Amino acid sequence: MPIYYYDGEQNSPPNYVGVRVAVMINSKLHQKWYTFRVAGGFLPEEEQEKIKEEARELEKQWMLEKNLHSSIRVREAKEEPRNSAYVTGVSGIKMRYIKQTKKRQSKSKKPGRKKILTYVFYTPCIIVNSSYKKKKFIKQFNVLTRGHDMAWYSAVEYLAEQKEIGNFDHLLARKPPVQQWIIIRDWQNKKGYEIAENRLPKELQALENNKKSEEPTNPFE
């Protein structure tokens, strides 16, 4: 059970009144404690209900990540490991961070010829790579500039156009959750990439910042 409620009568933790959210994600325990105690007593019932709702929302978020990791492991059993994290559920469309480079002139104030510096960065892209009637087609859709939802729509629309699919609502409905970009980033970084956190889709950057401020803590340690 991911949410645990304590009324102060349990043996462990002793005299604790509050809520704990605890979910195993990819073999790692994620947990957060919410106490109902305040100086001189307890929070009002209304405040306690707000905390319980926040705990339930956190549980939903963590369970989604847990299920995403589980689906990745299932894919690994069926596909080549190097491709499994990128699969979207729609044949011909994948998600991954694409390596890009940018050259800039050095800002050094020293006289003489300025040095050219090369910067490497990664961009989350939804990629259409398929073929139809012996004609191959490929196109990338930048998630940072379009947003996850619009990039998915554009990719599906392009695929449907190339394959002469009139109604593609069933493909739009298979849109992967935006949290899959976290898993893909972890996957690629484990393989030697260096994808910075600020390259996550904008929808996720605020979420990741919140998670950092909610690092699992145990008030009884």
Kinemage of the C-alpha trace (Angstrom):
@kinemage 1
@onewidth
@group {chain A} dominant
@subgroup {mainchain}
@vectorlist {calphas} color= white
{ca met a 1} P 0.000 0.000 0.000
{ca pro a 2} L 1.701 3.254 -1.134
{ca ile a 3} L -0.104 5.517 1.432
{ca tyr a 4} L 0.136 4.817 5.160
{ca tyr a 5} L -1.934 6.601 7.802
{ca tyr a 6} L -0.710 6.857 11.409
{ca asp a 7} L -2.958 7.760 14.350
{ca gly a 8} L -0.308 7.576 17.095
{ca glu a 9} L -1.264 4.100 18.274
{ca gln a 10} L 1.070 2.089 16.041
{ca asn a 11} L 4.231 0.633 17.527
{ca ser a 12} L 6.355 2.054 14.736
{ca pro a 13} L 6.847 4.933 14.393
{ca pro a 14} L 5.932 5.648 18.023
{ca asn a 15} L 3.291 8.342 18.680
{ca tyr a 16} L 3.384 9.528 15.064
{ca val a 17} L 0.232 11.107 13.657
{ca gly a 18} L 0.238 11.810 9.963
{ca val a 19} L 0.649 10.294 6.525
{ca arg a 20} L 3.500 8.620 4.669
{ca val a 21} L 3.731 8.036 0.922
{ca ala a 22} L 6.149 5.245 0.003
{ca val a 23} L 6.609 3.816 -3.500
{ca met a 24} L 9.384 1.645 -4.937
{ca ile a 25} L 10.416 3.084 -8.315
{ca asn a 26} L 12.982 1.125 -10.292
{ca ser a 27} L 14.184 -0.651 -7.115
{ca lys a 28} L 14.600 2.645 -5.237
{ca leu a 29} L 12.357 3.722 -2.356
{ca his a 30} L 10.697 7.107 -2.755
{ca gln a 31} L 8.954 8.297 0.376
{ca lys a 32} L 7.669 11.445 2.045
{ca trp a 33} L 6.265 11.999 5.546
{ca tyr a 34} L 3.440 14.439 6.368
{ca thr a 35} L 2.840 15.185 10.052
{ca phe a 36} L -0.432 16.430 11.518
{ca arg a 37} L 1.221 17.581 14.736
{ca val a 38} L 1.878 21.260 15.461
{ca ala a 39} L 3.003 23.043 18.581
{ca gly a 40} L 0.400 22.452 21.240
{ca gly a 41} L -1.701 19.930 19.368
{ca phe a 42} L -2.805 18.955 15.865
{ca leu a 43} L -3.713 20.649 12.606
{ca pro a 44} L -7.425 21.368 12.051
{ca glu a 45} L -9.369 18.664 10.202
{ca glu a 46} L -9.604 20.877 7.113
{ca glu a 47} L -5.800 21.228 6.948
{ca gln a 48} L -5.378 17.492 7.500
{ca glu a 49} L -7.677 16.781 4.537
{ca lys a 50} L -5.608 19.111 2.330
{ca ile a 51} L -2.453 17.223 3.319
{ca lys a 52} L -4.131 13.882 2.587
{ca glu a 53} L -5.115 15.147 -0.874
{ca glu a 54} L -1.530 16.301 -1.518
{ca ala a 55} L -0.306 12.850 -0.449
{ca arg a 56} L -2.740 11.174 -2.837
{ca glu a 57} L -1.547 13.364 -5.722
{ca leu a 58} L 2.074 12.506 -4.932
{ca glu a 59} L 1.146 8.821 -4.854
{ca lys a 60} L -0.446 9.115 -8.325
{ca gln a 61} L 2.684 10.797 -9.691
{ca trp a 62} L 5.041 8.198 -8.231
{ca met a 63} L 2.830 5.277 -9.284
{ca leu a 64} L 2.849 6.624 -12.837
{ca glu a 65} L 6.655 6.675 -12.804
{ca lys a 66} L 6.689 3.164 -11.287
{ca asn a 67} L 4.426 1.863 -14.050
{ca leu a 68} L 6.509 3.574 -16.730
{ca his a 69} L 9.647 1.841 -15.466
{ca ser a 70} L 7.758 -1.461 -15.400
{ca ser a 71} L 6.625 -0.982 -18.995
{ca ile a 72} L 10.220 -0.258 -20.019
{ca arg a 73} L 11.324 -3.575 -18.486
{ca val a 74} L 8.567 -5.390 -20.383
{ca arg a 75} L 9.728 -3.787 -23.621
{ca glu a 76} L 13.306 -4.833 -22.899
{ca ala a 77} L 12.175 -8.454 -22.844
{ca lys a 78} L 10.597 -8.098 -26.284
{ca glu a 79} L 12.950 -5.715 -28.093
{ca glu a 80} L 16.588 -4.892 -28.388
{ca pro a 81} L 17.637 -3.176 -25.134
{ca arg a 82} L 19.157 -0.236 -26.990
{ca asn a 83} L 15.735 0.713 -28.358
{ca ser a 84} L 13.284 -0.184 -25.600
{ca ala a 85} L 13.204 3.152 -23.744
{ca tyr a 86} L 12.369 5.087 -26.876
{ca val a 87} L 9.244 3.168 -27.933
{ca thr a 88} L 5.964 5.099 -27.854
{ca gly a 89} L 3.385 2.450 -28.694
{ca val a 90} L 2.880 3.795 -32.209
{ca ser a 91} L 4.933 2.030 -34.869
{ca gly a 92} L 7.219 4.496 -36.632
{ca ile a 93} L 7.306 7.077 -33.796
{ca lys a 94} L 9.952 7.149 -31.083
{ca met a 95} L 11.138 9.557 -28.405
{ca arg a 96} L 14.758 10.386 -27.595
{ca tyr a 97} L 17.204 13.178 -26.854
{ca ile a 98} L 19.074 14.209 -30.005
{ca lys a 99} L 22.655 15.427 -29.789
{ca gln a 100} L 23.225 18.892 -31.217
{ca thr a 101} L 26.201 21.241 -31.410
{ca lys a 102} L 26.551 24.987 -31.585
{ca lys a 103} L 29.675 26.993 -32.354
{ca arg a 104} L 30.322 30.361 -30.759
{ca gln a 105} L 33.179 32.773 -30.783
{ca ser a 106} L 35.075 33.112 -27.519
{ca lys a 107} L 34.277 36.221 -25.450
{ca ser a 108} L 37.901 36.575 -24.385
{ca lys a 109} L 39.131 40.197 -24.342
{ca lys a 110} L 42.645 39.179 -25.325
{ca pro a 111} L 43.820 40.662 -28.635
{ca gly a 112} L 44.173 38.434 -31.657
{ca arg a 113} L 42.023 35.894 -33.359
{ca lys a 114} L 39.048 34.751 -31.296
{ca lys a 115} L 38.791 31.080 -30.422
{ca ile a 116} L 35.769 29.147 -31.735
{ca leu a 117} L 34.084 27.169 -28.959
{ca thr a 118} L 31.844 24.183 -29.623
{ca tyr a 119} L 28.933 23.516 -27.278
{ca val a 120} L 27.180 20.145 -27.111
{ca phe a 121} L 23.605 19.840 -25.886
{ca tyr a 122} L 20.666 17.466 -26.228
{ca thr a 123} L 17.119 18.191 -27.322
{ca pro a 124} L 14.084 15.989 -26.602
{ca cys a 125} L 12.486 15.104 -29.923
{ca ile a 126} L 9.596 12.974 -31.068
{ca ile a 127} L 10.884 11.262 -34.203
{ca val a 128} L 8.893 9.867 -37.085
{ca asn a 129} L 10.942 7.290 -38.976
{ca ser a 130} L 8.960 4.973 -41.223
{ca ser a 131} L 8.139 4.079 -44.812
{ca tyr a 132} L 5.091 3.684 -47.031
{ca lys a 133} L 4.800 2.281 -50.534
{ca lys a 134} L 8.586 1.788 -50.606
{ca lys a 135} L 9.153 5.469 -49.769
{ca lys a 136} L 11.080 6.224 -46.574
{ca phe a 137} L 10.399 9.362 -44.555
{ca ile a 138} L 11.870 10.820 -41.369
{ca lys a 139} L 11.200 13.995 -39.411
{ca gln a 140} L 11.968 15.305 -35.925
{ca phe a 141} L 9.649 17.390 -33.753
{ca asn a 142} L 11.322 19.516 -31.065
{ca val a 143} L 9.557 19.105 -27.710
{ca leu a 144} L 11.250 22.132 -26.132
{ca thr a 145} L 9.848 24.529 -28.714
{ca arg a 146} L 6.478 22.864 -29.352
{ca gly a 147} L 5.683 21.332 -25.987
{ca his a 148} L 5.089 17.608 -25.449
{ca asp a 149} L 1.415 17.587 -26.458
{ca met a 150} L 1.828 19.620 -29.643
{ca ala a 151} L 4.977 17.735 -30.676
{ca trp a 152} L 3.044 14.467 -30.348
{ca tyr a 153} L 0.130 15.822 -32.344
{ca ser a 154} L 2.440 17.105 -35.089
{ca ala a 155} L 4.324 13.800 -35.262
{ca val a 156} L 1.138 11.740 -35.521
{ca glu a 157} L -0.340 14.142 -38.076
{ca tyr a 158} L 2.814 13.868 -40.204
{ca leu a 159} L 2.848 10.055 -39.960
{ca ala a 160} L -0.841 9.892 -40.926
{ca glu a 161} L -0.282 12.254 -43.850
{ca gln a 162} L 2.609 10.173 -45.181
{ca lys a 163} L 0.691 6.901 -44.765
{ca glu a 164} L -2.561 8.333 -46.109
{ca ile a 165} L -4.431 7.683 -42.852
{ca gly a 166} L -7.620 9.735 -42.830
{ca asn a 167} L -8.673 9.458 -39.187
{ca phe a 168} L -5.776 9.236 -36.729
{ca asp a 169} L -7.590 9.848 -33.418
{ca his a 170} L -6.685 6.315 -32.291
{ca leu a 171} L -2.979 7.185 -32.723
{ca leu a 172} L -3.303 10.484 -30.865
{ca ala a 173} L -4.868 8.583 -27.967
{ca arg a 174} L -1.649 6.554 -27.528
{ca lys a 175} L 0.343 9.640 -26.511
{ca pro a 176} L 2.984 8.615 -23.920
{ca pro a 177} L 2.929 10.534 -20.612
{ca val a 178} L 5.365 13.432 -20.451
{ca gln a 179} L 7.112 11.705 -17.501
{ca gln a 180} L 8.597 9.208 -19.966
{ca trp a 181} L 11.183 11.886 -20.819
{ca ile a 182} L 12.635 11.443 -17.319
{ca ile a 183} L 13.114 7.728 -17.923
{ca ile a 184} L 14.614 8.311 -21.372
{ca arg a 185} L 17.053 10.869 -19.950
{ca asp a 186} L 18.140 8.435 -17.209
{ca trp a 187} L 18.447 5.666 -19.817
{ca gln a 188} L 20.634 7.696 -22.163
{ca asn a 189} L 22.780 9.109 -19.350
{ca lys a 190} L 23.520 5.568 -18.142
{ca lys a 191} L 24.828 4.882 -21.636
{ca gly a 192} L 27.330 7.753 -21.431
{ca tyr a 193} L 25.305 10.751 -22.553
{ca glu a 194} L 25.412 13.923 -20.475
{ca ile a 195} L 21.910 15.314 -20.775
{ca ala a 196} L 21.419 18.244 -18.418
{ca glu a 197} L 18.272 18.544 -16.339
{ca asn a 198} L 17.417 21.858 -17.999
{ca arg a 199} L 16.919 19.943 -21.277
{ca leu a 200} L 13.820 18.254 -19.908
{ca pro a 201} L 10.545 19.450 -21.461
{ca lys a 202} L 9.276 22.611 -19.795
{ca glu a 203} L 6.271 20.698 -18.437
{ca leu a 204} L 8.691 18.592 -16.384
{ca gln a 205} L 11.257 21.121 -15.206
{ca ala a 206} L 8.950 22.564 -12.531
{ca leu a 207} L 8.034 19.026 -11.471
{ca glu a 208} L 11.701 18.050 -11.088
{ca asn a 209} L 12.422 21.200 -9.043
{ca asn a 210} L 9.568 20.289 -6.705
{ca lys a 211} L 10.885 16.741 -6.350
{ca lys a 212} L 14.289 18.057 -5.283
{ca ser a 213} L 12.665 19.986 -2.455
{ca glu a 214} L 10.806 16.826 -1.464
{ca glu a 215} L 13.756 14.469 -1.078
{ca pro a 216} L 12.729 11.402 0.955
{ca thr a 217} L 13.247 12.085 4.635
{ca asn a 218} L 12.463 10.044 7.694
{ca pro a 219} L 11.750 12.203 10.771
{ca phe a 220} L 12.690 9.299 13.035
{ca glu a 221} L 16.245 8.788 11.816
